[in-house]
Structure formats: C-alpha cells, structure tokens
Amino acid sequence: MTLQELVRRTEQQLLAAGVSFGHGTANARDEAAWLVLHALGLPLDTDLDQASNQPLTQAQQAQAATLLEARITTRQPLAYLTREAWLQGVPFYVDERAIVPRSLIAECLADGSIDPWLSDRTRHVLDLCTGNGSLAVLAAMAWPDVMVDAADLSADALAVARVNVDRHGLAERIRLIESDGLAACPGPYDLILCNPPYVNAASMAALPAEFRAEPALALAGGDDGMDFVRHLLAGAPARMSDDAVLVLEIGHERAHFEAAFPALEPLWLDTSAGGDQVLLLTREALLAGAPGATA
C-alpha cells in the first residue's frame, strides 16, 4: 500500500464511521491526510500527488491504524490526539484543557483587515478568552511593537497558553492573566480581540461528540449565546483607549447578536466563513449603543 492509497482508505473509514470535522479540517480527505502524515512522522505539507509510490511497511500502516482507531472510538478532535493544531500556518500545542484553536480572527490578523483601525500609538493589545494563546501569539507576531495581555478564566487553559508563548519565544511580550472576563485586565487597551463562548443553548445540546470533548466553558454562551458578550460590551469601553477598537467573533449567532444589541452598528469583517461572523466596534460605537456601557 502506498501513501496515497493509505490516505484514501483512511478517508473512507472516517466517512464510514460518521465522525465530525471542524477542528482544523473541514472534510474527511483533509483529516485523513493529516492523520496519516502525523502517524508516519511526515511533514504536514507533503504533496501527496508527488509522494513516492514506494509501498509502506506494515509497521507504518499499523501506526496510522492505531491513530485512526483512537480518532473513531474516542470521538476526540484529532488535534487532541496529535497534541498539535495549526492556525495561519503556525503550530500550536493543544490538549483537552483548552479549546482547539480555529478562530476566524486569525484570518483578520493575517490579511491586515484590522490594520486600518490601528495607528502608531497602538501599543497594548488584549486577547480575551485566550484559550491556548494562539491569537495572542499571532497578534504579537503581526505587530512586533505591541505588548499583549492574554486573559482567560481557566487556569488550565492558561497552562496550555504558557506552553505556546514559550514555544514561540514571546514570554517578554505576552503576559498571561487569569481573569473572569475583564475583571483582572487593567487596560487601557488599544485593541481588544475576543473569541468568547457564544454558542446558544439549543446549539450546545446538538453539538457532535468532537465539540463536546472541548471545555464547555469555552463554548456555552447561555440561552441566546450572548451572556458573556453582554458583560464584555458593557465593560469594554472603560478598559479601552480613546481610539481603541474591539474585534469580536460570534460565529453563527448574528441574529442573536443583533436582537441583543439593536442599537449597535458594527463593521462586519470578511472571512473564509463569510462576512457575518467577526465584527469590529469602536469605543465610540460601544458607548453609544451597548446597554450599560460606561467610560
């Protein structure tokens, strides 16, 4: 059996098992390639079309089969089994203590769509609900002159974030803060990034097993998904500099967001998932339209 044939067979087995995707891959073919290449210790950017047709050994096939069995039987995201996830081409350590990194805000950091809202005075960034620290790391990479606070309620998640901050040599520029929302975040911040828990209760109840394997704290947003967001938008202006902006991911909850904040007029940022999942709000807009917002 060749590498291509093993990936094809693994793809078929994943489909037959009915596993769910969405933690770094969107389909069985990509998941199969990731699984097989990791199991065989090959680079994840290996070109399968150009790969050698030399038959794989029985030991290599067994390595892939063992990882595939774990993926199917445990229904854990593959990232938890491999202990690695990739975001915008950057590798991150991850385990069950933190959500698998997949925030669309990472695309906005990479494509520069936030940059027009920043200035030469942008120096202090907050990544709220940092999880494994991936957005904090990407922000520090994108803007070498900024300092980043990476905050999370979960001490377990922050332990994972510490691994990634150290792995990428950013300990001098990223400060980890254990905080319930903004409570322990001093500010003022010139930019706040936040991928909060925003999944509404009905959607939480219907999540596939792979998503239920993640910390519910990082996903569940209450009946309409907006519980955390309400507190954030009310408290954010007091932690923001005059020209600061907030970039917020809300996934598929735009209808609930607009129902909860009818007076807000956000700028919606384009992402690979569409133009209604990540939004940008100025401090001025928050003060004008967010219930309870104070300076």
C-alpha positions in Angstrom: 0.0 0.0 0.0 1.3 3.4 -1.0 0.9 6.7 0.9 -1.8 7.9 -1.4 -3.7 4.6 -1.0 -3.5 4.7 2.8 -4.8 8.3 2.8 -7.7 7.2 0.5 -8.5 4.2 2.7 -8.4 6.3 5.9 -10.7 8.8 4.3 -13.2 6.1 3.5 -13.0 4.8 7.1 -13.6 8.2 8.6 -16.6 8.7 6.4 -18.0 5.3 7.2 -17.6 6.0 11.0 -19.5 9.2 10.7 -17.0 11.4 12.6 -17.4 15.1 12.6 -14.9 17.7 11.4 -14.2 21.3 12.2 -11.1 21.3 14.3 -8.5 22.1 11.7 -10.1 20.3 8.8 -13.4 20.6 7.1 -13.7 17.2 5.4 -12.6 13.6 5.5 -9.9 13.9 2.8 -8.0 16.6 4.7 -8.4 14.8 8.0 -7.2 11.6 6.6 -4.1 13.3 5.1 -3.3 15.0 8.4 -3.8 11.8 10.4 -1.7 9.6 8.1 1.2 12.1 7.8 1.3 12.7 11.5 1.3 9.0 12.2 4.1 8.4 9.8 6.1 11.4 11.1 6.0 13.1 7.7 5.7 16.9 7.1 2.1 18.0 7.0 2.8 19.9 3.8 3.8 16.7 2.0 2.5 16.8 -1.6 0.5 13.5 -1.8 0.4 13.7 -5.6 4.2 13.9 -5.7 4.8 11.4 -2.9 6.8 8.3 -3.6 4.9 5.2 -4.7 7.2 3.1 -2.6 5.0 0.7 -0.6 4.6 1.5 3.1 5.8 -1.0 5.7 3.4 -3.0 7.8 4.7 -1.0 10.8 3.8 2.3 9.1 0.3 1.1 8.3 -0.1 -0.1 11.9 0.9 3.3 13.2 -1.8 5.0 11.1 -4.3 2.4 12.0 -3.7 2.9 15.7 -4.3 6.7 15.5 -7.3 6.2 13.2 -8.9 3.8 15.8 -8.4 6.3 18.6 -10.0 9.0 16.4 -13.0 6.9 15.7 -13.5 5.3 19.1 -12.9 8.3 21.3 -14.5 10.9 19.0 -11.9 13.4 20.2 -10.7 16.0 17.8 -7.6 14.9 16.0 -5.7 17.9 17.4 -6.1 16.4 20.9 -4.7 13.1 19.8 -1.7 14.6 18.0 -1.3 17.4 20.6 -0.9 19.9 17.8 -3.0 22.3 15.8 -2.2 24.8 13.1 -3.6 28.3 12.7 -2.4 30.5 9.8 0.5 28.2 9.2 1.7 28.5 12.8 1.9 25.4 15.0 0.4 25.3 18.5 0.3 22.8 21.3 -3.1 21.9 22.5 -4.8 19.4 24.8 -8.1 18.8 26.4 -7.6 21.7 28.8 -8.2 24.3 26.1 -10.4 24.6 23.0 -8.8 23.6 19.7 -7.7 26.9 18.1 -9.7 27.8 15.0 -10.8 31.4 15.4 -11.6 33.4 12.3 -10.0 36.4 13.9 -6.7 34.7 13.0 -7.5 35.4 9.3 -8.1 39.1 10.1 -4.7 39.3 11.8 -3.1 37.7 8.8 -4.8 39.6 6.0 -4.4 43.0 7.6 -8.1 43.9 7.7 -7.7 45.2 11.3 -4.6 47.3 10.5 -6.5 50.4 9.1 -8.1 50.8 12.6 -4.7 50.9 14.3 -2.1 53.6 14.5 1.5 54.3 15.5 0.0 54.7 19.1 -1.2 51.1 19.2 0.9 49.5 21.8 -1.3 47.4 24.2 -3.5 44.5 23.0 -5.8 42.3 24.9 -6.7 38.8 23.8 -9.6 37.9 26.0 -10.7 34.3 26.3 -7.2 33.4 25.0 -7.6 29.6 25.4 -4.3 28.1 24.2 -2.9 31.5 23.5 -2.9 31.2 19.7 -4.5 34.7 18.9 -2.1 36.3 21.4 0.8 34.7 19.7 -0.4 35.7 16.2 -1.0 39.2 17.3 2.5 39.5 18.8 3.8 38.2 15.5 1.7 40.5 13.4 2.7 43.6 15.3 6.3 43.4 16.7 5.9 46.6 18.7 2.9 45.7 20.8 2.6 44.1 24.2 -0.2 41.6 24.6 -2.2 40.6 27.6 -3.7 37.1 27.2 -6.6 36.5 29.6 -8.8 33.5 30.4 -10.9 32.4 33.3 -9.4 28.9 33.1 -6.1 28.3 34.8 -5.9 25.0 32.9 -6.2 26.9 29.6 -3.6 29.4 30.6 -1.2 26.5 31.4 -1.6 25.4 27.8 -1.1 29.0 26.6 2.1 29.2 28.6 3.5 26.3 26.5 2.7 28.2 23.3 4.0 31.6 24.5 7.3 29.9 25.5 7.4 27.8 22.4 7.3 30.9 20.2 9.7 32.9 22.3 7.2 35.6 23.2 7.3 35.5 27.0 8.7 39.0 27.2 5.8 40.4 25.2 2.8 38.3 26.2 1.5 38.4 29.8 -0.9 35.7 30.9 -3.7 36.8 33.2 -6.3 34.7 35.0 -9.4 36.8 34.8 -13.2 36.4 34.9 -13.9 38.5 31.8 -12.3 41.9 32.1 -12.2 41.8 35.9 -8.4 41.4 36.2 -7.5 43.1 32.9 -6.1 46.6 33.7 -6.0 48.3 30.4 -6.2 50.7 28.8 -6.0 48.7 25.6 -5.7 50.0 22.1 -7.1 46.8 20.7 -9.2 44.0 22.2 -9.5 40.7 20.5 -12.1 38.2 21.8 -13.3 34.8 20.6 -15.8 34.3 23.5 -18.2 31.5 24.5 -21.1 32.3 22.1 -22.9 29.0 21.3 -26.6 29.2 22.2 -28.2 26.6 24.4 -30.1 24.8 21.6 -26.9 24.5 19.5 -24.9 23.3 22.5 -27.4 20.5 23.0 -26.9 19.4 19.4 -23.1 19.5 19.2 -21.3 16.5 17.9 -19.2 14.5 20.2 -16.0 16.1 19.0 -17.2 19.5 20.1 -18.5 18.1 23.4 -14.9 16.9 24.1 -13.8 20.5 24.4 -14.3 22.6 27.6 -17.9 23.7 27.7 -16.7 26.9 29.4 -15.1 27.9 26.1 -18.3 27.3 24.1 -21.5 27.8 26.1 -22.9 31.3 25.8 -26.3 30.9 27.5 -29.8 30.8 26.0 -29.0 33.1 23.1 -25.3 32.8 23.2 -24.8 36.4 24.3 -24.3 36.0 28.1 -20.5 36.7 28.0 -20.8 39.2 25.2 -23.3 41.4 27.2 -20.8 41.8 30.1 -18.0 42.4 27.6 -19.6 45.1 25.7 -20.8 46.9 28.8 -17.4 46.8 30.4 -15.0 47.2 27.5 -15.1 51.0 27.0 -13.7 51.5 30.5 -10.7 49.4 29.5 -10.1 50.9 26.1 -8.1 53.9 25.0 -9.9 56.7 23.2 -9.3 55.4 19.7 -9.4 51.7 20.6 -11.4 49.0 18.7 -12.8 45.7 19.7 -12.7 42.7 17.3 -15.3 40.1 18.3 -16.1 36.6 16.9 -19.7 35.4 17.2 -19.8 32.5 14.8 -23.3 31.8 13.5 -25.0 34.0 16.1 -25.5 37.2 14.2 -29.3 37.1 14.6 -29.0 36.7 18.3 -26.3 39.4 18.4 -28.5 41.9 16.6 -31.5 41.1 18.7 -29.5 41.6 21.9 -27.8 44.9 20.6 -30.2 46.6 18.2 -28.6 50.0 18.6 -25.0 48.8 17.8 -23.6 49.4 14.3 -20.6 47.1 13.9 -18.4 46.8 10.9 -18.5 43.2 9.7 -15.2 41.7 8.6 -14.9 39.3 5.7 -13.5 35.8 6.5 -13.4 32.5 4.8 -16.7 31.7 6.6 -18.5 34.7 5.2 -19.0 38.3 6.3 -21.2 37.9 9.4 -19.1 36.0 11.9 -16.4 38.6 13.0 -17.2 42.2 13.8 -15.4 45.3 14.8 -16.6 48.0 17.2 -15.0 51.3 18.1 -15.1 52.6 21.6 -17.4 55.4 20.5 -19.8 52.9 19.0 -19.9 50.8 22.2 -20.6 53.9 24.3 -23.4 54.9 22.0 -25.1 51.5 21.5 -24.1 48.9 24.1 -26.5 48.6 27.0 -24.8 49.5 30.3 -21.6 50.7 28.6 -19.7 53.3 30.6 -16.5 55.2 30.1 
